[in-house]
Amino acid sequence: MKQNPRRIGRTDISDLNEDPVVVWQHKNYLKTVFTMALLIPTLVCGFGWGDFFGGFIYGGILRMYIRPPYIRAQIQTLTIRLVSSFNRPLSV
């Protein structure tokens, strides 16, 4: 089997470009990151404990810098596995 030299290193992602969830995520990536990383922790701490500023600093800013890289990689791997398991059909 011989490879086409013009296609080496390229992948067909036409199915991803047609998926509405992926298109929405691509368009709203920065808004989603800001909301989930800073706004949600601030609101949870603010309404839960009455400390909006502490929620922003500790729950939003410091948790991104204090967590060791190996734990961050483990959480990312677990998240990817959980999300990908939702796309598989259930086996009996």
C-alpha positions in Angstrom: 0.0 0.0 0.0 1.6 3.2 -1.1 0.7 6.6 0.5 -0.1 9.7 -1.4 2.7 12.2 -0.5 0.2 15.1 -0.7 -2.0 13.5 2.0 0.7 12.5 4.5 -0.1 14.0 7.9 -3.6 15.0 7.0 -6.8 13.6 8.5 -10.3 13.7 7.2 -12.4 15.7 9.7 -15.4 16.4 7.6 -17.6 14.5 10.1 -16.4 16.9 12.9 -17.1 19.9 10.8 -20.7 18.7 10.3 -21.4 17.9 14.0 -23.3 20.8 15.6 -21.9 20.3 19.1 -18.3 20.4 17.8 -19.1 23.5 15.7 -20.7 25.2 18.7 -17.8 24.4 20.9 -15.3 25.7 18.4 -17.2 29.0 18.1 -17.7 29.5 21.8 -14.5 28.0 23.2 -13.2 31.1 25.0 -16.6 31.9 26.5 -16.9 28.4 27.7 -13.5 28.3 29.3 -14.0 31.6 31.0 -17.4 30.5 32.3 -16.4 27.1 33.6 -13.0 28.1 35.0 -13.8 31.4 36.6 -17.4 32.3 36.7 -18.9 29.0 38.0 -16.5 28.7 40.9 -17.1 32.3 41.8 -20.8 31.9 41.8 -20.8 28.6 43.7 -18.6 30.0 46.5 -20.5 33.3 46.4 -24.0 31.8 46.8 -22.9 28.9 48.9 -20.7 30.6 51.4 -21.1 34.3 50.7 -17.6 34.8 49.5 -17.5 35.8 45.9 -14.0 37.2 46.0 -12.6 34.1 47.7 -14.4 31.9 45.1 -12.8 33.9 42.3 -9.3 33.8 43.8 -9.2 30.3 45.3 -11.7 28.5 43.2 -10.8 30.2 39.9 -7.3 31.5 39.8 -5.2 29.6 42.3 -6.5 26.1 41.5 -5.1 26.5 38.0 -1.6 27.1 39.2 -1.3 25.1 42.4 -2.4 21.7 41.1 0.6 19.5 40.1 0.9 18.6 36.4 0.6 14.9 37.0 -2.8 15.4 38.7 -3.9 17.7 35.9 -3.0 14.9 33.4 -4.9 12.3 35.4 -8.0 14.5 35.5 -7.8 15.2 31.8 -7.5 11.4 31.0 -10.4 10.6 33.3 -12.5 13.3 31.7 -11.7 12.0 28.2 -12.6 8.5 29.1 -15.9 9.5 30.7 -16.9 11.6 27.8 -16.0 9.0 25.2 -17.9 6.3 27.1 -21.1 8.3 26.5 -20.7 7.9 22.8 -20.5 4.1 22.9 -23.6 1.9 22.6 -24.5 0.0 25.7 -23.5 -3.7 25.6 -25.4 -6.4 27.4 
